Amino acid sequence: MRYLGNKVGNGLAIGKVLVIRNQIPEIKEWNLVDVNEKENEKKRVLDIVKAVISDYERVMNEAEEPEIKDLCGFYRTLLMSGSLQKAMTDKIELEDYNVFGAIKVVMSEKEKELSLIDNEYLRERSKDIADVTNKLLRKGLGIKELDLAHLTEDTILVSEEIAPSVLLSKHLEHVKGIVSELGGKTSHVAILARTLGIPSVFGIQDISNILQDGELIFLNGNQGYLETELTDRDIAEAKEKIVKAALLEQNLQEMIGKPAITKDGKQFEVAANAGDLTELDKLLEVKSDGIGLFRTEFLFLNRSTEPSEEYLFQVYKTFTEKLEGKPLIIRTLDIGGDKKCSYLHIPEEQNPFLGYRAIRYCLDHKDFFKVSLRAILRASHYGNVKIMYPMISSLEEIKEANQILEEAKQELRDQNIPFDANIQTGIMVEIPSVACMADLLIDEVDFFSIGTNDLIQYGLAVDRVNPTVSKLYNFFNPGVVRLIKHTIDAGKGREAKFVGMCGEMAADPLGIILLVGLGLHEFSVNVASVLKVKKLISLIEAEKAEALIEPIMKMKTAEEIESCLNQYAKEAYGEYY
């Protein structure tokens, strides 16, 4: 059975499940029983803090990865703070807390403090405080840390929430993957997993209770799913995929700085998706052809107040300048659905994915929307910036958004603030109505970007994270292929226009063949997939891919289409497929 989650990346894995149960110590008594023990309790809490600091220092000294050193350094600096340690001893001295109550209350206050800071890195680190807190409590209670040294075979760790400390172990040689119900791609667990090259999938509801210890599963971190109930054939195929994927990875560095050109000379743009400054260095390292999707919502989430225009401008300006003329396509706020933002007060809805979200919210809150637009316009003065509206379902919405954009431009003119007066605007094609009338809308915009994740979800009426129906979610459903073809065809013959894709399909090996054949202009994928997509495009003959389209458009099932693409993939990709 297949379970879909949120892809974190890092490749493929097969291994036996080890379910990590909740490691949060249960504290029954928070207050001192004997107030005469205050001095002993104060000494004890400081000893616990010092012991945990020593643990982090040991990991720092043993680790080779700078990300692990940085994380442990952050934890060490946090615990070495004289004010933090004094706050704990004061809780004991002045409020009669015991050592565990002092740790719990003070660390909880620190977590809240960091979560309110207008700094993306520190806000993300606030989520790690709970892990540090539990480590302090376990140290005080004499509870041993999770020991991975006993692992003797390939293992996939599964938990409600994988703590960062789990990946600080020096015994990870048998850890081939991680699966977590909670967490996101900007969490420290995700960052550590990417650093260590551990395939990961997050966001599969209740999976820690569904899977059993010792159960063999296949995990695809690139596409965000895991498979259970594996047959001998499934196991053999999974192992073969892992070997070939490893071979492909070994040959990706040669694509750094090279354009994505097919064997017969057709060139494509391969851009990266991004959401915050933590991805910038990697993006520059792989030398993508720009950013095809900047997810602005990550600048709005995990904070208690909306970001200022100046803050947004500085982030966008940093990316713009670092890209040195390469395009930066900034998607305006795509909030709602599964992305909650408390201070925007979006009401609870029965069907949030079909409700009050993205451009629908922004058009109803014009002043709020203009703050974002002004920040983007100001950044456009420093490079090649484009604006993209999400969740568009009609021409009226495009016109209304552009009218607000014109008002934002005029406000900047009135203040003598420079911007690109000819900034390009485009839309996400993720609602079937827009794909169906793409030929009617192409003259109203400068570009389309197909968001296959939602286009497929809406087009097939399938919740892709619901394991009971996720098998119906398929890139190659003939209806989906037609929607994509119609959208790409709308841009043909118009030199000033382009059609890109920023959904998961753009990084799928079979999807790449189909999209090359259809004539997609731009592939925008996660940073870790940029070189892979370039490499796979370089192995394809565009003429052969194009020749597949006519027979594919006559096929009635996804299975037929996949089989057709798979046959050419074996020829084109050879030893890598």
N, C-alpha and C positions, 0 to 999 in steps of 0.2 A: 504494500500500500504506500502511496506517495503522500507526504505531508509538506505543504508549502509554507514558507516563512519569509523573512526578510533576508535577502542575500547580504552577506558581509564580505564574501569573496575568499580568496586564497586557495582556490582549487578544489580538488576532489579527495575523498577519503573513504576507506572501508575499514570497519573495526567493530569490536564488541562494546556494547554499552556499559558505562559505569555511571550510575545515577548518583549524583552528589546531593544528599539531603540537606535540609536547612541547617547551617552551622551557627545559627544565632543562639548564643547561650541564653538560657532562661534565668532571669534574675527575680527571685521571689521577695527578697528583702532589700530595700534601698536605703534604709536608715540605720544608724548605729543603735545597737542594743544597749551597749554600755558606753556612755559619753566619756568615760575615763580612758577609752581606747583611742582617743582622737590622735595622739602623737604617733602611735603605732600605725594607724590607718593612713596618716599623711605620709609617713616614711614608705609604707607599702605601695601607695599609689605612685609615688615617684620612682620606686624600684621597678614597678611594672612598666612605666613609660620608658625608663632607661633600657630595660630588657628588650622591648619592642624596637626601640631605636637601634640597638645592636643588631637585631635581626635584619633590619632594612640596610644597615651599613654592610653586613656580610653579603647580602644579595648584590648591592652596588659594586662591591669589590670583585665578586665572581662573574657578574654579567658582562657580556661584550657589547650588547645592543645599547645604543645611546638612549633609546626610548625607555628601557627598563631602568637604566641609571637615573634618568630624569624623574621617573615616577617615584622610585625609592627615595631620591633626593628630596622630592616634594613632601613625601610622608615624613621623612627625617626632620626637615626644617619645621614642619608643622608641629611635631611633637617636642622639638627642642625649644619651642617658644616659651620664654619665661612667663609670659602672661597666661598662656594656656595652662602650664603646670601650676601657677599660683591660683588660677580659677578653680582647679580641682582641689587643692588643699584648702582654699577658702570655703568651698562647699562642705567640706568635712568639718572645719573649725567653726564656721558661722551658722551653718544650716543643718548640722547633725547628719549629713549624708554618710553612708559607708563608702568604701573604696569603689564599689560597683555603681552606686548611685551617682557619685561624683564624676566618674568616667562617662556614664551614659548622658547625664544632663549637660555637662560642659561640651562634649563632642556634638551633641544634638544642636546646641546653640551655635557652635562653629559651622556646622553644616548649613544651618539657616542663614548665617552671616554670609558665607561664600555664595550661596544661591542667589543672593540679591545684588551681587557685584556686577557692574556693567562691563564684564570681561568674559568673553566666551570660554577661554581656557579655565579660568577659576570657577566659573559656574559649572562646567563639566566636572571639575575636580570635587565639587561639593557632593556629587553622587558617590564619590569614593570614600567619603568620611565614614559612612556606615561600615565599610569593610575594615577600616582602621580601628573603629570603635569595637567591632566584634573581635578583632585580633587582640586588643587590649584586654577585653573581658575574658577571652579564652586563656590568655596568659595568666591572668589573675586567678582563674578557676583551675588551672593546671590541665586544661583540655588540650590534647595534642593537635597540631595542625594536620590538615589533610596530607597523608603520606602517599605520594605517587611512586616512591622507590620500589614498591612491591610489584608494580606492573611488569608483566613479562611478555605481553602480546599487544598488538595494535588495538588501541582503545579510543573510543569517542566519549568525551565527558558530556553528561546531560544534567541540567539542573533548572530549577525555576529561575535562578539568576546566578550566573557564573561570576564569582568575585574576582577582582584583579589579582588578589594575592595568590589565587590558584595558579596563575600563569607566571608567578615569580619563582616557582619551584625549579630546582636545577635538575629535576628528574622528569623531563618532558619527552624523552626520546621515544616513548611508546604512545604519547598522546597525539593522535592523528587528526582529531577534529573536536569541535565543541558545539553544543546545541543548547541554547538558552531561551526560556520563555520570555524573559524580559531583557531589556538593554537595546541600544541602538548603535549605529555605525560610528557615532562620534564618542561613544563611551570608551573608557580606558581599556576595557576588556577587548573591544573591537580593535583598538589601536595596537594593543599588545599582540593580538592574534595575527594581525597583518604583518607586524614586525617579525614575528616568529614563523610566519608562513603557515599557520594552522588554519585549515578550512573551517568556516564557521557559518552557522545559520541561527538567526534569532527570530523571536516572535511567533513560535508555534505554540499555541495555547494548550496548556495542560500536558505537554509532551513528557514531562518528567514523571507523570503518573501513568502514561500510556505505555512507555517503553520499560522493558525489564532488564535488570543486570544480566550481562552475558549475551544478550540478543545481538545478532550480527546485522548491521545496517550500512547503507551506502549514503554518503553525504555529498551533495553538490553545493559548495559554497558560492560558486560563480552564479548559479541560477536560483539559489535559495530554496532548496528542498532536500528532503531525505526520503529514502525508500526502505521499507521493512519487508518481512516475509520473503527474503531473497531465495530464489531457486539456485541450483548449481550453475545454470546458464547465466543468471543475473550476476552471480559472484565472478564468474570468469570474464564476463563483459566489463564489469566494473574494474577489475584488476587491469585489464587491457587498456581501458580508458585512462587509468591513473598513470600507467607506464608511458603512454603516448603523450599525455598532457605534460609529464615531466620532461620528455624530450623536446616538446615545443617550447617550454619555458627556458630551456638551456640555450635556445637559439633566438631569443627575443631581443637581446641587447643590440644585435646588428641593425635593428630597426630604429634605434634612437636617432632622431634628426632626419630620418629618411621619409620621403612622401609615400603615401599608400598608392602604389601604381600596379595595376594588373599586369599579367604576363604580356598582354597585347597592348599595353601602353595607355590604358584609361586611368585617370587619376581621381581619387576621392579624398575628401577631407575627413580626418579622424580627430575629433575634438574630445574633451573630457567633461564629465559632469563634476560639479563641485558645490560645496555648501558653506565652507568656512576656511579660515586661514591655515588650519592644520593640514589641509590637502595641497596647499600651494607649492611647497618644496618638491613634493613627489611629482606634481603636475609639470613643474619646470624641468625636473630631472628626465622625464620621459619625452619631453619636447613635443607635446601634443600640438595639434593645429589650432589651438585656442580652447575656449570653454564654450561648449554648445548648450550648456544648461547650468546656470548658477541658481541654486535653490535658496531664495532669500528667506524662506520660512525658518531656516536654522538660525538666523540672526534675531528672530522674534520669539522663538521657543525658549523654555527653561529660564524665564525671567519674570519678574513681577510687574514691570512697567514696559511700555513700548519703547523701542530704541529711538534715539534722536536722529534727526536728519543728518547732523554732523557725524555721528557714529557710523551710520550707513554709508555716507559719502566717503569716509576715510577707508572703510573696508573695500568698497568698490574701486576707489582710486588706487589702493595698493595692488589689487589684482590687475587693473588696467595698465598700470605702469610696468608691472613685472612681465606682462604678456608682450610688451614691446611691439604693439601694432597688430598682433593677432586678435581675432574677434573674441569679445566677451559678451555672450548672450545672457542677459539677466532676466529671469522669469519673475514677474511681479508676484506679490505675496499669494502663495497657494496654501491658505490655512483652512481648517475645517476637515471634515471626514475623520481620518484617524490622527490628525495633527491638531491637538487642543492648545489653546492659548487663553489662559484664565482671564487676563485683563481685557480681552476683547469681548467677553460676555456673549459668546455665541450660544444660543439656547440648545439644550439637548434635543435631539431629533430622532425619530424612529428610523429614518434612513439617511444618516449624515452624508454618505457618499453621493446621494442624489439631492442634497439639500443646500443649505445656506453656506457656501464655501467659495474660496478663491475669488475670481473676478466678481461674483455675485455680491459678496460681502463688500469688496472694495468700491464698487459702483454705488453702493448705498451709503458709503462713508467717504465722501469725496475729499474732505480735508485730510483725513487719515491717509488716503490713497496718494494724495499730492505730496505728502512728506517723502514717501518712497520714490515717487517719480522725480521730484526735484533732486534727490540724492543721486539717482541714476544719471540724470541730465548733467549735473555738475561733474560727475566722473567722466562723462563722455568727452569732455574737453581734453582729457589726458590720453586718449587712445581710441580704439575701435570698439565702441560699445553699441549694443543693440538691445531693444526692449521686446520682451515676449509676454503676452497675456495668456494666462491659463484658464481652462474650463470654459472656453468660449463655445456658445451653442447657437449664436445667431449674428447676422450682420449688425443688428441694432447695438449689440454689446460692443462690437469693435468700434463703431462710430462714437458711442458714448465714452469709451475708454480714451479714444484719441482726442475727444473734445476736452477731457480733463487734462490730458497731456499738454494740449495747446495752452490751457490756462496756466499750467505749471511753467511752461516756457515763458509766457508773458510775465509771470511773477519774477522770474530770474532776469529777464530783460530790464524790468523796472528797477532791479537792484544792481544792474551792471555786472551780473555774474556770468562768466562765459560758459558756453555749452555748445555741443554740436547741433546746429539748427536743423540739419538734415538727418538726424539719427533715424536709423531704420527700425520699424516695428513689425512684429510678426505675431503669430498665434500658435498655441498648442492645438494640435488636432488630436483630441482624445475623446470627443463625443461623436457618435456615429452620424448625427445630423450634419456636422461640419464636414466630415469625410465625404458624405454623400453630395454635398454642394460645394466641394472644394473648387470646382471649375468656376463657380459663381463668386467665390470669395478671393481668389488668387490676385485679382486686380486691386483689391482693397488693402492688401498687405504687401510687405517686402519679402516675407518668407513664411513657410510652414515648418513646424517641428512636430513630428508624429510621436505622441506619447503612447506607445503600445500597451503599457501596463494598464492604463485606464480604458483605452480604446477597446481592448479585448474584454476587459471586465464588463464594460457597458454593452459592447456589441453582442456578447454571448450570454449576458445576464448571469455571470459566474463570479462569486466571491472567491478570489484566488487564494485566500488564506483559510478557507473552509475545507478541511480535508475530505469531507463527504462529497463535495462537488468539484474539487480542484482538478480532477482528471479531465474535466471538460474544458479547462483553460488551456488553449492551444494556439501558438503563433500561426499555425498552418491550417486552421479551419478555413475552408474556401470562402466563407463570408468575410472573414478578417482579411484574407489576402486581397479580396476585391476592394475592400475599403482602403487598404494601403495603396494598391495600384491606382485607384481613382485619384487619390491625393497626390501621388507622385506625378501622374500624367498631367494633372492640372498645372504643374510648374514647367512642363516641357515646352520648348519653343519661346520661352520668355527669359532672355539672357540676364535681365536684372533681378530675377527671382531665384530662390533656391528652396529645396525641400530637404529637410534633415530628419533625423530620428533620434530621440533621446530615451527610448524605452529599452527594456532588457533584450528585445529581439535583435537590436543592433550589435550585440556582442555574441550572439548565438552562431556557431559555425555554419549551420544550415541556413539560418536567417540571413547571414552575410551573403551567401550565394544568391539567394532569392532577391535581396535588395540591390545587389550589383546588377542582376539581370533586369530588375525593374527600373534602374536608373536613378536610385537615390543619390543625392549630392553629398550629404554629410552624415557621418556616423558620430554620435556623441555617446560615450560610454563611461563607466567608472574608470578612474585613473589606472587601476591595476589591469584593466583590459585594453588600454590604448595600444600597446605594442603588439598584443596578440591579434587584435583586429587588423592592424597594419600588415602583420605577417601573413595572415590568412588571405587578405585581399591580394597580396603580392603573388599568391600561389594560384589565383583564379584567372581564367581567360574570360574576359568580359563577353566576348562574342559567343562563347559556349553557354555562359550563364543566361545571356539574353535569349538564346535559342530555346531554353527550357520554359520560358514564360508562356508561349502559346499553348503547348500541351498542358501545362499546369492549370491554366485558366479553364480548361475543359474538365478537370478532375473534380469529383464530387465529394471526396473525403480527405480529411487531414492526413490519414494514413497513406493515401496515394501520393499526395504532394511530398510528404516526408521521404517516402521511398524513392521518388524521383530525384530529390535533392541529395539524398544519401548516396545514391549511385554515383552522382558526379563528385560528391565530396571525397569519396574513396579515391577517385582518379586525381582530383586536384590536390588534396591535402596529403595524399600518400602516407608516408611513415608517421605523420602527425595525427592521423585520424583512424 
